[in-house]
Amino acid sequence: MSNPAVTVAMAAHNAAAHVSAAIDSILAQSFTDFEFLIINDGSTDNTLHILRSYAARDPRIRIVNQPNRGVIAVRNQSLELARAPFLCCIDHDDIAAPDRIAAQLHFLRRHPDVAVVGGWFHIIDHAGRPIRLMRLPSDHLALDELHLAGATAINHPTAMLRTDIARRVGGYDPHTPFAEDLDLWLRIAEFRLIANLPAPVLFYRDHLHSASSTSQQLQLASMRTACHNAWRRRGLPPRPIIDRHWRPAPDRRSRRDYTIQQGWLAFTHGHRRTALVYGAKSLRLDPTSIPAWKLLACAALQRSPSFA
């Protein structure tokens, strides 16, 4: 396939647990004129075998196998190797909605002034249990304001980019690790529009082994760097940066609190079975926790926290 309409790009590193679901979701897309570029970034598990088995069955899959170079290097490599004018991003542990490519491509073709479009996404846990639906702003001004405050409002694995624009602004900056997407959106927004589709395009797997979880302090520092650089480029005065910790520390208490928080999110968004699982998990972490018992009771009785 020499001239596909879309390049779907995925980095895979020790991805054997979830990569098949991610690949299946792309191969099942309603839009089919794409190449699927998968870079195996030094995996030491069974990832490469899984990738090769898929490539043997579908000629749209193009595998690059290499020693580990890291996420930013692989994303820039994908940008260089892409053959299509549109680049669709996905992570190896996420699942694309069936019409995702079709919807985003249709939007970008209808809006030539927009350089990147993301979308809403369902948050699921490591086992695929639903937590909540993330609804994000759709218009350029609202998204850019959030980005200038350090809140990434276009989730990278939901994004479809115009390949030439991303290349023109220099791709992903290696000096902003774990916030390279925020930095790229800020640079693109300085001369083109950005957007989100007001509909879910992805099932985003949120788990404690994700990069944003294991490298939170470095990510927060990079977010500040990206924002300060954008303020300086645009001649803007400094402003408050959203600097909240949304991931647990390694200690047992922090993991308990995070588990309870995830359980309540699932409960308030109508996912009672998930809330039950997280109530039980939080009690295993701390059997004396009253909030954990309350979560479990509310999920079991299908009652709000106000019951007495």
Secondary structure as GFF3:
##gff-version 3
##sequence-region A 1 308
A	DSSP	beta_strand	6	12	.	.	.	ID=ss1
A	DSSP	alpha_helix	19	27	.	.	.	ID=ss2
A	DSSP	beta_strand	34	41	.	.	.	ID=ss3
A	DSSP	alpha_helix	47	55	.	.	.	ID=ss4
A	DSSP	beta_strand	61	66	.	.	.	ID=ss5
A	DSSP	alpha_helix	71	81	.	.	.	ID=ss6
A	DSSP	beta_strand	86	89	.	.	.	ID=ss7
A	DSSP	beta_strand	95	96	.	.	.	ID=ss8
A	DSSP	alpha_helix	100	110	.	.	.	ID=ss9
A	DSSP	beta_strand	114	124	.	.	.	ID=ss10
A	DSSP	beta_strand	130	134	.	.	.	ID=ss11
A	DSSP	alpha_helix	140	148	.	.	.	ID=ss12
A	DSSP	three_ten_helix	156	158	.	.	.	ID=ss13
A	DSSP	beta_strand	160	162	.	.	.	ID=ss14
A	DSSP	alpha_helix	163	168	.	.	.	ID=ss15
A	DSSP	alpha_helix	180	188	.	.	.	ID=ss16
A	DSSP	beta_strand	193	205	.	.	.	ID=ss17
A	DSSP	alpha_helix	211	214	.	.	.	ID=ss18
A	DSSP	alpha_helix	216	234	.	.	.	ID=ss19
A	DSSP	alpha_helix	252	268	.	.	.	ID=ss20
A	DSSP	alpha_helix	272	285	.	.	.	ID=ss21
A	DSSP	alpha_helix	290	301	.	.	.	ID=ss22
###
